[in-house]
């Protein structure tokens, strides 16, 4: 569909050890944050798998992230 972002199967490598969801979004595409609603994260940075988080959430190594857009 038009405007849909690709599904990344390869890891997204962030330069900092402790990067936020905002930095993750910017690493994929600058336009994502304009339509960002929340993210679902699986991994060691959250208490529940998956957990709904905001853009300031700090990601840890090997976290899996799914971005949800505003409706």
Biopython code that builds the backbone (N, CA, C, O; Angstrom):
import numpy as np
from Bio.PDB.StructureBuilder import StructureBuilder

atoms = [
    (1, "UNK", "N", (0.820, -1.207, 0.000)),
    (1, "UNK", "CA", (0.000, 0.000, 0.000)),
    (1, "UNK", "C", (0.853, 1.256, 0.000)),
    (1, "UNK", "O", (1.986, 1.257, 0.482)),
    (2, "UNK", "N", (0.297, 2.312, -0.543)),
    (2, "UNK", "CA", (1.004, 3.581, -0.632)),
    (2, "UNK", "C", (1.333, 4.127, 0.752)),
    (2, "UNK", "O", (0.485, 4.129, 1.644)),
    (3, "UNK", "N", (2.561, 4.587, 0.924)),
    (3, "UNK", "CA", (2.973, 5.201, 2.184)),
    (3, "UNK", "C", (3.363, 4.220, 3.276)),
    (3, "UNK", "O", (3.774, 4.635, 4.359)),
    (4, "UNK", "N", (3.242, 2.932, 3.010)),
    (4, "UNK", "CA", (3.599, 1.954, 4.022)),
    (4, "UNK", "C", (5.113, 1.787, 4.058)),
    (4, "UNK", "O", (5.761, 1.697, 3.015)),
    (5, "UNK", "N", (5.671, 1.748, 5.264)),
    (5, "UNK", "CA", (7.109, 1.568, 5.411)),
    (5, "UNK", "C", (7.452, 0.090, 5.340)),
    (5, "UNK", "O", (6.619, -0.752, 5.676)),
    (6, "UNK", "N", (8.647, -0.235, 4.913)),
    (6, "UNK", "CA", (9.031, -1.642, 4.784)),
    (6, "UNK", "C", (9.160, -2.339, 6.136)),
    (6, "UNK", "O", (9.376, -1.701, 7.167)),
    (7, "UNK", "N", (9.024, -3.647, 6.103)),
    (7, "UNK", "CA", (9.232, -4.471, 7.287)),
    (7, "UNK", "C", (10.709, -4.836, 7.305)),
    (7, "UNK", "O", (11.195, -5.528, 6.410)),
    (8, "UNK", "N", (11.416, -4.373, 8.317)),
    (8, "UNK", "CA", (12.858, -4.620, 8.391)),
    (8, "UNK", "C", (13.117, -5.975, 9.017)),
    (8, "UNK", "O", (12.697, -6.236, 10.144)),
    (9, "UNK", "N", (13.803, -6.829, 8.294)),
    (9, "UNK", "CA", (14.176, -8.122, 8.856)),
    (9, "UNK", "C", (15.627, -8.105, 9.343)),
    (9, "UNK", "O", (16.014, -8.910, 10.190)),
    (10, "UNK", "N", (16.419, -7.189, 8.804)),
    (10, "UNK", "CA", (17.804, -7.042, 9.252)),
    (10, "UNK", "C", (17.842, -6.134, 10.486)),
    (10, "UNK", "O", (16.994, -5.251, 10.619)),
    (11, "UNK", "N", (18.793, -6.330, 11.375)),
    (11, "UNK", "CA", (18.878, -5.476, 12.568)),
    (11, "UNK", "C", (19.158, -4.011, 12.218)),
    (11, "UNK", "O", (19.839, -3.706, 11.238)),
    (12, "UNK", "N", (18.624, -3.136, 13.029)),
    (12, "UNK", "CA", (18.935, -1.711, 12.921)),
    (12, "UNK", "C", (19.983, -1.446, 13.997)),
    (12, "UNK", "O", (19.721, -1.625, 15.186)),
    (13, "UNK", "N", (21.156, -1.023, 13.577)),
    (13, "UNK", "CA", (22.267, -0.813, 14.509)),
    (13, "UNK", "C", (22.308, 0.659, 14.899)),
    (13, "UNK", "O", (22.410, 1.541, 14.047)),
    (14, "UNK", "N", (22.227, 0.904, 16.202)),
    (14, "UNK", "CA", (22.288, 2.269, 16.728)),
    (14, "UNK", "C", (23.664, 2.502, 17.318)),
    (14, "UNK", "O", (24.250, 1.593, 17.906)),
    (15, "UNK", "N", (24.184, 3.710, 17.167)),
    (15, "UNK", "CA", (25.561, 4.005, 17.564)),
    (15, "UNK", "C", (25.755, 4.087, 19.078)),
    (15, "UNK", "O", (26.835, 3.782, 19.583)),
    (16, "UNK", "N", (24.723, 4.495, 19.795)),
    (16, "UNK", "CA", (24.857, 4.640, 21.242)),
    (16, "UNK", "C", (24.463, 3.352, 21.956)),
    (16, "UNK", "O", (23.676, 2.564, 21.431)),
    (17, "UNK", "N", (25.000, 3.142, 23.134)),
    (17, "UNK", "CA", (24.635, 1.971, 23.928)),
    (17, "UNK", "C", (23.193, 2.060, 24.407)),
    (17, "UNK", "O", (22.466, 1.067, 24.404)),
    (18, "UNK", "N", (22.787, 3.253, 24.816)),
    (18, "UNK", "CA", (21.438, 3.441, 25.337)),
    (18, "UNK", "C", (20.699, 4.438, 24.447)),
    (18, "UNK", "O", (20.744, 5.645, 24.688)),
    (19, "UNK", "N", (20.029, 3.935, 23.431)),
    (19, "UNK", "CA", (19.327, 4.786, 22.475)),
    (19, "UNK", "C", (17.824, 4.731, 22.738)),
    (19, "UNK", "O", (17.287, 3.698, 23.137)),
    (20, "UNK", "N", (17.160, 5.855, 22.509)),
    (20, "UNK", "CA", (15.715, 5.927, 22.728)),
    (20, "UNK", "C", (14.962, 5.472, 21.483)),
    (20, "UNK", "O", (15.552, 5.282, 20.419)),
    (21, "UNK", "N", (13.653, 5.301, 21.634)),
    (21, "UNK", "CA", (12.790, 4.958, 20.509)),
    (21, "UNK", "C", (12.868, 6.061, 19.450)),
    (21, "UNK", "O", (12.806, 5.770, 18.256)),
    (22, "UNK", "N", (13.004, 7.325, 19.871)),
    (22, "UNK", "CA", (13.141, 8.439, 18.929)),
    (22, "UNK", "C", (14.363, 8.233, 18.029)),
    (22, "UNK", "O", (14.273, 8.395, 16.812)),
    (23, "UNK", "N", (15.490, 7.880, 18.619)),
    (23, "UNK", "CA", (16.711, 7.652, 17.835)),
    (23, "UNK", "C", (16.556, 6.436, 16.917)),
    (23, "UNK", "O", (17.088, 6.418, 15.807)),
    (24, "UNK", "N", (15.831, 5.431, 17.386)),
    (24, "UNK", "CA", (15.557, 4.259, 16.555)),
    (24, "UNK", "C", (14.739, 4.660, 15.323)),
    (24, "UNK", "O", (15.057, 4.261, 14.202)),
    (25, "UNK", "N", (13.690, 5.447, 15.539)),
    (25, "UNK", "CA", (12.846, 5.902, 14.427)),
    (25, "UNK", "C", (13.652, 6.728, 13.429)),
    (25, "UNK", "O", (13.525, 6.536, 12.220)),
    (26, "UNK", "N", (14.472, 7.636, 13.921)),
    (26, "UNK", "CA", (15.301, 8.466, 13.039)),
    (26, "UNK", "C", (16.284, 7.627, 12.228)),
    (26, "UNK", "O", (16.606, 7.980, 11.094)),
    (27, "UNK", "N", (16.764, 6.518, 12.796)),
    (27, "UNK", "CA", (17.699, 5.653, 12.087)),
    (27, "UNK", "C", (17.026, 4.953, 10.904)),
    (27, "UNK", "O", (17.686, 4.619, 9.919)),
    (28, "UNK", "N", (15.718, 4.734, 11.003)),
    (28, "UNK", "CA", (14.989, 4.073, 9.917)),
    (28, "UNK", "C", (14.554, 5.085, 8.861)),
    (28, "UNK", "O", (14.833, 4.924, 7.673)),
    (29, "UNK", "N", (13.851, 6.152, 9.327)),
    (29, "UNK", "CA", (13.320, 7.149, 8.388)),
    (29, "UNK", "C", (12.942, 8.400, 9.176)),
    (29, "UNK", "O", (12.276, 8.303, 10.207)),
    (30, "UNK", "N", (13.357, 9.567, 8.703)),
    (30, "UNK", "CA", (13.108, 10.822, 9.424)),
    (30, "UNK", "C", (11.616, 11.146, 9.575)),
    (30, "UNK", "O", (11.233, 11.835, 10.521)),
    (31, "UNK", "N", (10.779, 10.665, 8.670)),
    (31, "UNK", "CA", (9.359, 11.010, 8.689)),
    (31, "UNK", "C", (8.515, 10.196, 9.647)),
    (31, "UNK", "O", (7.341, 10.511, 9.841)),
    (32, "UNK", "N", (9.073, 9.160, 10.251)),
    (32, "UNK", "CA", (8.278, 8.282, 11.119)),
    (32, "UNK", "C", (7.712, 9.018, 12.331)),
    (32, "UNK", "O", (6.559, 8.794, 12.700)),
    (33, "UNK", "N", (8.489, 9.878, 12.947)),
    (33, "UNK", "CA", (8.048, 10.531, 14.183)),
    (33, "UNK", "C", (6.836, 11.442, 13.984)),
    (33, "UNK", "O", (6.096, 11.692, 14.936)),
    (34, "UNK", "N", (6.621, 11.942, 12.764)),
    (34, "UNK", "CA", (5.453, 12.791, 12.502)),
    (34, "UNK", "C", (4.159, 12.027, 12.710)),
    (34, "UNK", "O", (3.151, 12.607, 13.113)),
    (35, "UNK", "N", (4.178, 10.730, 12.438)),
    (35, "UNK", "CA", (2.974, 9.908, 12.555)),
    (35, "UNK", "C", (3.065, 8.899, 13.706)),
    (35, "UNK", "O", (2.228, 8.001, 13.802)),
    (36, "UNK", "N", (4.065, 9.034, 14.575)),
    (36, "UNK", "CA", (4.302, 8.085, 15.667)),
    (36, "UNK", "C", (3.179, 8.138, 16.695)),
    (36, "UNK", "O", (2.813, 9.215, 17.165)),
    (37, "UNK", "N", (2.636, 6.983, 17.039)),
    (37, "UNK", "CA", (1.644, 6.874, 18.104)),
    (37, "UNK", "C", (2.293, 6.247, 19.336)),
    (37, "UNK", "O", (2.300, 6.839, 20.416)),
    (38, "UNK", "N", (2.832, 5.051, 19.162)),
    (38, "UNK", "CA", (3.532, 4.338, 20.233)),
    (38, "UNK", "C", (4.359, 3.222, 19.607)),
    (38, "UNK", "O", (4.292, 2.986, 18.401)),
    (39, "UNK", "N", (5.129, 2.550, 20.430)),
    (39, "UNK", "CA", (5.914, 1.402, 19.967)),
    (39, "UNK", "C", (5.624, 0.220, 20.876)),
    (39, "UNK", "O", (5.363, 0.387, 22.067)),
    (40, "UNK", "N", (5.673, -0.966, 20.307)),
    (40, "UNK", "CA", (5.627, -2.193, 21.091)),
    (40, "UNK", "C", (7.050, -2.735, 21.119)),
    (40, "UNK", "O", (7.706, -2.848, 20.084)),
    (41, "UNK", "N", (7.513, -3.068, 22.317)),
    (41, "UNK", "CA", (8.898, -3.537, 22.467)),
    (41, "UNK", "C", (8.896, -4.897, 23.162)),
    (41, "UNK", "O", (8.213, -5.107, 24.164)),
    (42, "UNK", "N", (9.685, -5.816, 22.594)),
    (42, "UNK", "CA", (9.959, -7.108, 23.191)),
    (42, "UNK", "C", (11.442, -7.108, 23.536)),
    (42, "UNK", "O", (12.266, -6.723, 22.706)),
    (43, "UNK", "N", (11.798, -7.535, 24.751)),
    (43, "UNK", "CA", (13.215, -7.611, 25.085)),
    (43, "UNK", "C", (13.501, -7.261, 26.529)),
    (43, "UNK", "O", (12.596, -7.182, 27.359)),
    (44, "UNK", "N", (14.774, -7.053, 26.815)),
    (44, "UNK", "CA", (15.214, -6.854, 28.195)),
    (44, "UNK", "C", (14.962, -5.447, 28.733)),
    (44, "UNK", "O", (15.140, -5.218, 29.929)),
    (45, "UNK", "N", (14.553, -4.498, 27.886)),
    (45, "UNK", "CA", (14.310, -3.133, 28.374)),
    (45, "UNK", "C", (12.892, -2.946, 28.912)),
    (45, "UNK", "O", (12.562, -1.878, 29.426)),
    (46, "UNK", "N", (12.050, -3.982, 28.798)),
    (46, "UNK", "CA", (10.660, -3.869, 29.261)),
    (46, "UNK", "C", (10.343, -4.969, 30.267)),
    (46, "UNK", "O", (11.011, -6.002, 30.304)),
    (47, "UNK", "N", (9.305, -4.735, 31.091)),
    (47, "UNK", "CA", (8.896, -5.715, 32.092)),
    (47, "UNK", "C", (7.987, -6.776, 31.496)),
    (47, "UNK", "O", (8.009, -7.928, 31.930)),
    (48, "UNK", "N", (7.182, -6.397, 30.500)),
    (48, "UNK", "CA", (6.231, -7.307, 29.873)),
    (48, "UNK", "C", (6.545, -7.394, 28.385)),
    (48, "UNK", "O", (6.958, -6.406, 27.779)),
    (49, "UNK", "N", (6.351, -8.569, 27.796)),
    (49, "UNK", "CA", (6.606, -8.758, 26.364)),
    (49, "UNK", "C", (5.313, -9.061, 25.627)),
    (49, "UNK", "O", (4.718, -10.106, 25.892)),
    (50, "UNK", "N", (4.845, -8.226, 24.730)),
    (50, "UNK", "CA", (5.391, -6.905, 24.412)),
    (50, "UNK", "C", (4.887, -5.869, 25.408)),
    (50, "UNK", "O", (3.945, -6.113, 26.163)),
    (51, "UNK", "N", (5.533, -4.710, 25.394)),
    (51, "UNK", "CA", (5.099, -3.592, 26.235)),
    (51, "UNK", "C", (4.961, -2.360, 25.364)),
    (51, "UNK", "O", (5.815, -2.073, 24.526)),
    (52, "UNK", "N", (3.860, -1.628, 25.578)),
    (52, "UNK", "CA", (3.610, -0.386, 24.848)),
    (52, "UNK", "C", (4.448, 0.720, 25.487)),
    (52, "UNK", "O", (4.366, 0.948, 26.694)),
    (53, "UNK", "N", (5.256, 1.408, 24.670)),
    (53, "UNK", "CA", (6.148, 2.454, 25.180)),
    (53, "UNK", "C", (6.040, 3.709, 24.318)),
    (53, "UNK", "O", (5.514, 3.674, 23.205)),
    (54, "UNK", "N", (6.544, 4.803, 24.849)),
    (54, "UNK", "CA", (6.576, 6.069, 24.130)),
    (54, "UNK", "C", (7.924, 6.307, 23.490)),
    (54, "UNK", "O", (8.809, 5.451, 23.521)),
    (55, "UNK", "N", (8.064, 7.481, 22.912)),
    (55, "UNK", "CA", (9.282, 7.776, 22.151)),
    (55, "UNK", "C", (10.515, 7.982, 23.015)),
    (55, "UNK", "O", (11.629, 7.925, 22.495)),
    (56, "UNK", "N", (10.361, 8.217, 24.311)),
    (56, "UNK", "CA", (11.509, 8.439, 25.193)),
    (56, "UNK", "C", (12.049, 7.149, 25.819)),
    (56, "UNK", "O", (13.074, 7.177, 26.500)),
    (57, "UNK", "N", (11.374, 6.028, 25.595)),
    (57, "UNK", "CA", (11.814, 4.751, 26.167)),
    (57, "UNK", "C", (13.217, 4.412, 25.671)),
    (57, "UNK", "O", (13.516, 4.549, 24.485)),
    (58, "UNK", "N", (14.075, 3.968, 26.593)),
    (58, "UNK", "CA", (15.457, 3.619, 26.241)),
    (58, "UNK", "C", (15.515, 2.135, 25.889)),
    (58, "UNK", "O", (15.103, 1.278, 26.671)),
    (59, "UNK", "N", (16.032, 1.853, 24.703)),
    (59, "UNK", "CA", (16.147, 0.486, 24.210)),
    (59, "UNK", "C", (17.474, -0.141, 24.640)),
    (59, "UNK", "O", (18.473, 0.549, 24.841)),
    (60, "UNK", "N", (17.454, -1.451, 24.774)),
    (60, "UNK", "CA", (18.672, -2.193, 25.085)),
    (60, "UNK", "C", (19.003, -3.123, 23.929)),
    (60, "UNK", "O", (18.183, -3.339, 23.036)),
    (61, "UNK", "N", (20.208, -3.669, 23.954)),
    (61, "UNK", "CA", (20.683, -4.546, 22.885)),
    (61, "UNK", "C", (19.715, -5.703, 22.653)),
    (61, "UNK", "O", (19.245, -6.329, 23.603)),
    (62, "UNK", "N", (19.423, -5.977, 21.394)),
    (62, "UNK", "CA", (18.583, -7.076, 20.933)),
    (62, "UNK", "C", (17.100, -6.887, 21.203)),
    (62, "UNK", "O", (16.344, -7.847, 21.054)),
    (63, "UNK", "N", (16.641, -5.705, 21.590)),
    (63, "UNK", "CA", (15.212, -5.443, 21.695)),
    (63, "UNK", "C", (14.592, -5.506, 20.308)),
    (63, "UNK", "O", (15.226, -5.154, 19.313)),
    (64, "UNK", "N", (13.343, -5.960, 20.256)),
    (64, "UNK", "CA", (12.574, -5.983, 19.016)),
    (64, "UNK", "C", (11.523, -4.904, 19.137)),
    (64, "UNK", "O", (10.825, -4.820, 20.147)),
    (65, "UNK", "N", (11.404, -4.058, 18.089)),
    (65, "UNK", "CA", (10.523, -2.887, 18.139)),
    (65, "UNK", "C", (9.533, -2.919, 16.986)),
    (65, "UNK", "O", (9.895, -3.198, 15.843)),
    (66, "UNK", "N", (8.268, -2.628, 17.307)),
    (66, "UNK", "CA", (7.234, -2.462, 16.297)),
    (66, "UNK", "C", (6.642, -1.074, 16.485)),
    (66, "UNK", "O", (6.192, -0.740, 17.580)),
    (67, "UNK", "N", (6.636, -0.259, 15.431)),
    (67, "UNK", "CA", (6.158, 1.124, 15.509)),
    (67, "UNK", "C", (4.702, 1.180, 15.056)),
    (67, "UNK", "O", (4.346, 0.621, 14.019)),
    (68, "UNK", "N", (3.860, 1.860, 15.842)),
    (68, "UNK", "CA", (2.459, 2.069, 15.477)),
    (68, "UNK", "C", (2.265, 3.533, 15.108)),
    (68, "UNK", "O", (2.731, 4.431, 15.809)),
    (69, "UNK", "N", (1.563, 3.762, 13.983)),
    (69, "UNK", "CA", (1.299, 5.118, 13.521)),
    (69, "UNK", "C", (-0.040, 5.614, 14.054)),
    (69, "UNK", "O", (-0.910, 4.819, 14.409)),
    (70, "UNK", "N", (-0.199, 6.939, 14.107)),
    (70, "UNK", "CA", (-1.473, 7.541, 14.477)),
    (70, "UNK", "C", (-2.509, 7.157, 13.435)),
    (70, "UNK", "O", (-2.188, 6.996, 12.257)),
    (71, "UNK", "N", (-3.759, 7.010, 13.873)),
    (71, "UNK", "CA", (-4.828, 6.671, 12.926)),
    (71, "UNK", "C", (-5.374, 7.883, 12.254)),
    (71, "UNK", "O", (-6.279, 7.776, 11.427)),
]
sb = StructureBuilder()
sb.init_structure("model")
sb.init_model(0)
sb.init_chain("A")
sb.init_seg("    ")
for serial, (resi, resn, name, xyz) in enumerate(atoms, 1):
    if name == "N":
        sb.init_residue(resn, " ", resi, " ")
    sb.init_atom(name, np.array(xyz, "f"), 0.0, 1.0, " ", f" {name:<3s}", serial, name[0])
structure = sb.get_structure()
